[in-house]
């Protein structure tokens, strides 16, 4: 099993699993049952894995709450998902406590020193308030789960799309065949497919916020396959370069906003770090400036890869650095076991070079619902495929290019803002 690092702390996937088994026992004592929702509002650190795995053992849905939420938004998400338990960092609880609906049981996680330092918080801000259950001590009061583990469902990710209240994208437990189909897609996206027989040689980092679907999925897959994972409490461009050098990072999953910040570093800073360990860097979640991507390829080498998808649709296209340089601006060709179409208003395939609405689907993986909103789920489907709201076209070689949105949206740090 792989190692995990966060700041100066180190643990193993095996130790995380043991704590997750205690978490399952503890959550069951709070009334959590199969199919229930367990909400978590956490910055990047080990407790994330403990909560998600612990809920999964019970067959409960972990619900990622964006810690940037306003009180109104947090109240909406917690009420909408019906969570009976919220696991939350102590400093975040201090601000969000008024938004927590009555009856929701709170377990407060001591905000670790590296997270406090990353966000400029005084160490005292991370202490659990008197009277609150403290995650670490609470876990120690329960034996590891000894029952039969349920099939773990997916994390519920609340994504705003473009308008109105955020929608909870929900997938149930996968069959063995569906799990293999989803894993195949993710292993290709993250560059793990050729390393799956030697996962202990993978060294990766979680660099984006775990409430977002892409870093959430990447973090869970990396730990589950036995990779070594360094969890960054907060993205910082020079700190990432130092981490790559120190841990000999081989794989990364990033958002283009991180590239934007990296290329702004002075040349003297860039030259300070050895990045030769990198083998595969994937990016997604937002458009990338062609000039920035070209500069990243020139700096880091032909290790920069791209995939395109959405929380609802999954990842559906992929391209290497070489393919992108030959087709500047593309987000790639359809991956195996996917369907991607560009259609007009009548559902006809658009000719090469003619823009239309992008539709897609991952074949074989678990279909999604919007928690409690079947009407929105029906509107997301067009001609048997899922619409992420993008406009694009195929070039003559079958590479997809995005050029517009079917509705307005701001993307900040890979997060959709309506």
C-alpha positions in Angstrom: 0.0 0.0 0.0 1.1 3.5 -0.7 2.4 6.3 1.5 0.6 9.6 2.1 2.2 12.9 3.1 0.6 16.2 4.2 3.0 18.8 5.4 5.4 17.2 7.9 2.9 14.4 8.6 3.2 10.9 7.0 0.9 7.9 7.0 0.0 4.9 4.9 -3.1 3.8 3.0 -3.3 0.9 5.4 -3.5 3.2 8.4 -6.1 5.4 6.6 -8.1 2.3 6.0 -8.0 1.2 9.7 -9.2 4.7 10.8 -11.9 4.5 8.1 -13.1 1.3 9.6 -13.4 3.0 13.0 -15.2 5.9 11.2 -17.7 3.4 9.9 -18.4 2.1 13.4 -18.7 5.7 14.7 -21.0 6.8 11.9 -23.2 3.8 12.4 -23.5 4.8 16.1 -24.8 8.2 14.9 -27.6 6.5 12.9 -26.0 6.4 9.4 -27.3 3.6 7.3 -26.9 2.3 3.8 -28.1 5.0 1.3 -27.8 7.9 3.8 -25.7 11.0 3.2 -22.7 11.9 5.2 -21.5 15.5 4.5 -18.0 16.6 4.9 -16.6 20.2 4.7 -12.8 19.8 4.7 -9.7 21.3 3.3 -7.1 19.0 1.8 -5.7 16.6 4.4 -5.9 12.9 5.5 -9.3 13.2 7.2 -10.9 13.4 3.8 -10.0 9.8 3.0 -11.1 8.6 6.4 -14.6 10.1 6.0 -15.1 9.0 2.4 -13.9 5.5 3.0 -15.8 5.2 6.3 -19.1 6.3 4.7 -18.4 3.9 1.8 -18.0 0.9 4.1 -21.6 1.5 5.3 -22.9 2.1 1.7 -23.6 5.7 2.6 -23.0 8.7 0.2 -20.2 11.1 1.1 -21.3 14.6 0.2 -18.6 17.1 -0.5 -19.5 20.6 0.7 -17.6 23.5 -0.8 -16.0 25.4 2.1 -16.3 28.6 0.1 -20.1 28.4 0.5 -22.1 31.2 1.9 -24.3 30.4 4.9 -27.3 30.2 2.6 -25.6 27.9 0.2 -24.3 25.6 2.9 -27.7 25.4 4.5 -29.2 24.5 1.1 -26.7 21.7 0.4 -27.1 20.2 3.8 -30.9 20.3 3.7 -31.0 19.1 0.0 -28.8 16.0 0.5 -30.5 15.2 3.9 -27.2 14.5 5.7 -27.6 13.5 9.3 -23.9 14.0 10.0 -21.4 16.7 9.0 -17.6 16.2 9.4 -16.0 19.6 9.3 -12.7 21.3 10.1 -12.8 23.3 13.3 -12.0 26.7 11.7 -14.7 26.2 9.0 -17.2 25.2 11.6 -16.7 28.5 13.5 -18.1 30.3 10.4 -20.6 27.8 9.1 -22.2 26.7 12.4 -25.3 29.0 11.9 -26.0 27.4 8.6 -26.1 23.8 9.9 -29.7 22.6 10.1 -31.1 21.4 13.4 -30.6 17.7 14.0 -27.4 17.4 12.0 -24.8 15.7 14.1 -21.4 17.6 13.9 -18.0 16.0 14.2 -15.3 18.6 14.3 -11.8 17.8 12.9 -8.9 19.7 14.4 -7.5 21.8 11.5 -3.9 20.5 11.2 -0.9 22.9 11.5 0.0 22.7 7.8 -3.5 23.7 6.8 -3.5 26.6 9.3 -0.2 27.8 7.9 -1.3 27.5 4.3 -4.3 29.7 5.0 -2.7 32.2 7.4 -4.6 31.0 10.4 -3.5 31.1 13.9 -2.9 27.6 15.3 -5.7 28.3 17.9 -8.2 28.7 15.0 -7.8 25.0 14.3 -8.7 23.8 17.8 -12.0 22.0 18.4 -14.5 24.1 20.4 -15.5 22.8 23.8 -18.5 20.5 23.7 -17.9 19.4 20.1 -17.1 15.9 19.2 -13.4 15.8 18.1 -12.8 13.5 15.1 -9.5 12.0 16.2 -10.5 11.2 19.8 -14.0 10.1 18.7 -12.6 7.6 16.2 -10.4 6.0 18.9 -13.5 5.3 20.9 -14.8 2.8 18.3 -13.5 -0.6 17.2 -12.8 -1.2 13.5 -15.8 -2.2 11.5 -16.2 -5.9 11.6 -19.4 -6.4 9.6 -19.7 -7.0 5.8 -18.8 -3.8 3.9 -21.5 -2.6 1.5 -20.8 -1.6 -2.0 -19.5 2.0 -1.8 -21.5 4.5 -3.8 -19.9 7.6 -5.4 -19.3 10.9 -3.7 -22.2 13.3 -4.3 -20.7 16.4 -5.9 -22.8 19.6 -5.9 -22.2 21.3 -9.2 -23.9 24.6 -10.1 -23.8 24.1 -13.9 -24.8 27.6 -14.9 -27.9 28.8 -13.3 -29.9 28.4 -10.1 -29.2 26.3 -7.1 -26.4 23.7 -7.2 -27.4 20.2 -8.2 -26.1 17.1 -6.4 -24.6 14.7 -9.0 -25.3 11.3 -7.5 -24.2 7.8 -8.7 -25.0 4.6 -6.8 -22.8 1.6 -6.2 -21.3 0.2 -9.3 -21.5 -3.4 -10.5 -18.1 -5.1 -11.1 -18.4 -4.4 -14.8 -19.3 -0.8 -14.3 -16.5 -0.3 -11.8 -14.0 -1.6 -14.3 -15.3 0.7 -17.0 -15.1 3.7 -14.8 -11.6 2.7 -13.5 -10.4 2.2 -17.1 -11.5 5.7 -18.0 -9.8 7.3 -14.9 -6.6 5.3 -15.2 -6.3 6.6 -18.8 -7.1 10.2 -17.7 -4.5 10.2 -14.9 -1.7 8.3 -16.8 -1.9 5.3 -14.5 -2.9 2.7 -17.2 0.6 1.7 -18.0 1.6 1.7 -14.3 -1.2 -0.3 -12.7 0.9 -3.4 -12.3 3.5 -1.3 -10.3 1.4 1.3 -8.5 4.1 1.7 -5.8 6.2 3.5 -8.3 3.6 6.2 -8.8 4.2 9.3 -6.8 1.5 11.9 -7.2 0.1 15.0 -5.4 -3.4 16.3 -4.7 -3.1 19.9 -5.8 -6.7 21.1 -6.2 -9.6 21.4 -3.6 -11.1 18.1 -2.8 -14.7 19.4 -2.8 -14.3 19.6 -6.6 -15.0 16.5 -8.6 -11.7 16.2 -10.5 -9.2 16.3 -7.6 -11.7 14.3 -5.5 -11.8 11.5 -8.0 -8.0 11.7 -8.6 -7.2 11.6 -4.9 -9.5 8.6 -4.2 -8.3 6.6 -7.2 -4.6 7.3 -6.4 -5.0 6.0 -2.8 -7.2 3.0 -3.8 -4.7 1.7 -6.4 -1.8 1.9 -3.9 0.0 5.0 -5.3 2.1 7.3 -3.1 0.2 10.6 -2.6 1.3 14.0 -1.3 -1.6 16.1 -0.3 -1.1 19.8 -0.7 -3.1 21.8 1.8 -3.3 24.7 -0.8 -1.9 25.2 -4.2 1.2 27.3 -4.4 3.3 27.3 -7.7 6.8 27.4 -6.2 5.7 25.0 -3.4 4.6 22.5 -6.1 8.0 22.8 -7.8 9.7 22.1 -4.5 7.3 19.1 -3.9 8.1 17.6 -7.3 11.8 17.8 -6.6 11.5 16.6 -3.0 9.1 13.7 -3.5 10.2 12.9 -7.1 6.6 13.3 -8.3 5.8 11.2 -11.4 2.1 12.0 -12.0 0.0 15.1 -11.5 -3.7 16.1 -12.2 -4.1 19.8 -12.6 -6.3 22.7 -13.7 -5.2 25.4 -16.2 -5.3 28.2 -13.6 -2.3 26.4 -12.0 -0.4 26.6 -15.3 -1.2 30.3 -15.4 0.4 30.8 -12.1 3.4 28.6 -12.8 4.4 30.4 -16.0 4.4 33.7 -14.1 7.3 32.5 -11.9 10.6 34.2 -12.6 13.1 32.2 -14.7 15.4 32.1 -11.7 12.8 30.3 -9.6 12.0 27.9 -12.4 15.6 26.9 -12.8 16.0 26.2 -9.1 14.1 22.9 -9.2 14.7 19.5 -10.7 11.5 18.3 -12.5 13.0 15.4 -14.3 10.9 12.8 -12.3 7.7 13.9 -14.1 6.2 11.3 -16.4 2.6 12.3 -16.9 0.8 15.5 -16.2 -3.0 15.7 -17.0 -5.1 18.8 -17.0 -8.8 19.5 -17.3 -11.8 21.4 -15.8 -11.4 24.7 -17.7 -10.1 26.1 -21.0 -6.4 26.6 -21.3 -4.7 29.4 -23.2 -2.8 27.9 -26.1 0.2 30.2 -25.4 0.3 29.0 -21.8 0.0 25.4 -22.7 2.8 25.7 -25.3 5.0 27.3 -22.7 4.3 24.5 -20.2 5.2 21.9 -22.8 8.4 23.7 -23.6 9.3 23.9 -19.9 8.1 20.5 -18.5 8.5 18.5 -21.8 5.9 16.4 -23.7 4.4 15.1 -20.4 1.4 17.5 -20.6 -1.8 15.6 -21.4 -5.4 16.8 -21.5 -8.8 15.2 -21.0 -12.3 16.7 -21.3 -15.5 15.8 -19.5 -17.9 16.9 -16.8 -19.1 15.6 -13.4 -22.2 14.3 -15.1 -20.7 13.0 -18.4 -17.4 11.6 -17.1 -14.2 12.0 -19.0 -14.8 11.5 -22.7 -11.8 12.8 -24.7 -8.0 12.7 -24.4 -4.9 14.1 -26.1 -1.2 13.9 -25.6 1.2 16.9 -25.9 2.3 15.7 -29.4 -1.4 15.5 -30.5 -2.1 18.9 -29.1 0.9 20.5 -30.8 -0.4 19.1 -34.1 -3.9 20.3 -33.4 -3.5 23.4 -31.3 -6.5 24.1 -29.0 -8.0 20.6 -29.2 -9.3 18.8 -26.1 -8.6 15.5 -27.8 -10.3 12.6 -29.5 -13.0 10.4 -27.9 -11.6 7.8 -25.5 -12.4 4.1 -25.9 -15.9 3.1 -24.7 -17.3 6.7 -25.0 -19.6 8.4 -27.4 -19.0 12.1 -28.3 -21.1 14.0 -30.8 -21.4 17.6 -32.1 -25.0 18.2 -33.1 -27.3 20.9 -34.4 -30.7 21.8 -32.9 -32.3 18.8 -34.6 -29.8 16.4 -33.3 -28.0 15.9 -36.7 -24.2 15.5 -36.6 -22.5 18.7 -37.7 -20.0 18.6 -40.6 -16.3 18.9 -39.9 -15.4 22.4 -38.7 -19.0 23.4 -38.1 -19.8 24.2 -34.4 -22.6 22.6 -32.6 -23.6 21.4 -29.1 -21.3 18.8 -27.6 -22.9 15.7 -26.3 -21.3 12.7 -24.7 -21.5 9.7 -22.5 -19.3 7.1 -20.9 -20.6 3.7 -21.9 -20.7 1.0 -19.3 -20.2 3.3 -16.2 -22.9 4.1 -13.6 -25.5 6.6 -14.8 -26.1 9.7 -12.6 -29.1 11.4 -11.2 -29.5 14.8 -9.7 -30.4 14.2 -6.1 -34.0 15.0 -5.6 -34.5 16.6 -9.0 -35.6 14.3 -11.8 -36.7 17.2 -13.9 -33.2 18.7 -14.1 -31.8 15.2 -14.9 -34.2 14.9 -17.8 -33.1 18.3 -19.2 -29.5 17.3 -19.0 -30.0 14.5 -21.5 -30.4 15.2 -25.2 -30.7 12.6 -27.9 -29.7 9.9 -25.5 -26.5 11.6 -24.4 -25.5 14.2 -21.8 -25.1 17.9 -22.5 -22.4 19.6 -20.5 -23.4 22.9 -22.1 -20.4 23.4 -24.4 -20.2 24.3 -28.1 -17.5 22.8 -30.2 -16.5 21.2 -33.5 -14.5 18.2 -34.8 -11.6 18.9 -37.1 -10.8 16.6 -40.1 -8.7 14.3 -37.9 -11.5 13.7 -35.4 -10.1 16.0 -32.7 -12.7 18.0 -30.7 -12.3 21.8 -30.3 -14.4 23.8 -27.9 -15.3 27.4 -28.9 -18.3 28.6 -26.8 -20.8 27.9 -24.1 -24.5 27.3 -24.7 -25.2 29.3 -21.5 -23.1 31.8 -19.7 -20.8 30.8 -16.9 -17.6 32.0 -15.1 -15.0 29.4 -14.3 -12.6 30.2 -11.4 -10.0 27.6 -10.4 -11.8 24.9 -12.3 -15.0 25.6 -10.4 -18.3 26.6 -12.2 -19.8 29.7 -10.8 -23.4 30.5 -11.8 
